Amino acid sequence: MAELTAKQQAVLNFIADFVQRHGYQPSLREMAESFGVNHNAIRGHLTTAAHKGKIEILDGGYRSIRFRGDWKKWRTKRAHAHK
């Protein structure tokens, strides 16, 4: 599996932290606002992470993401590049 860039890792960490706090996944807009980017940039990071085998984007769209493998192992603690 290919490694994630720092920004891709930060987006996935954001999702995991958001789910832990709120009980559901953030929208593309919520992620984009948090990172100060366009939602298309977030979509690109998520699509690339899926191609790298780190997540699976389910039929429900970008709010229906499943982490693949042992995500707790590759997830970096609080490594949010945007903060």
N, C-alpha and C positions, 0 to 999 in steps of 0.2 A: 504494500500500500504506500502510495506517495505521501510525503509529509505535507502538512498544512502550512500556509504562510502565517505570519503573526496575526494578520488581520482576519484571516479565515478562522484561526483558533479563537480569537477574541469574540467573533460573532457566535461561534458555537458555545463558548463559555457564557456569553450573555444569555443565550437561549436557556441553557441549563440552570443558570442562576434565577432567571425570570420564572421558569417553571417551578423551581423550588419555593420561591416567594409567593407566587400567585396561583399555582395549581393548573395553569394552562399555558400554552405557548404564545409568545408575542406575535403580533402581526408584522408584516414587512414594514409598514409605516412606523410602528413603535421602534423597531430595530434601527431603521434609517434615521429617525429623530435622535435616538440615543448616540449614534455614531456621527451625526451631522453630515450625512450623505443622502443621495437619492436612493429610493427604494430599488432601483435597477442595480445599483452597486451591491446591495445586500443580496438580491436575487442571484447575481453573478457569483458571489462568495459561496452561497449555499449550493448552487449548481455545481461549482467546482469541487466543493467538499463532498458532494454526492458522487461525482466522477472519481474522486480519490478513495471512495469506499468508506468514508467516515460516517456518513448519514444516508438515510433513504428518505426521499420525498414521496410521501404516500399520495393516494388519489385525492385526498382532501386539500392538497396544495401546500403552500409554505407554512401553514399553521399545523400541518400534519407531518412532522419530521420525526423519524425514529433514528436514534443513535445506533451505530453498528459496532459490533465487537465490544471490547471492554473499554467503553468511553471514559470511565473513571480513571483508567490507567493512563490514557494519552491526554486527558484533560489537564490543563495546567491550572493551578490554583490562582484564582483571581487575576489572571493574566489578561486584563482588558486593555487593549492597545489604545482605546479611545479615552481612557480616563487617566 
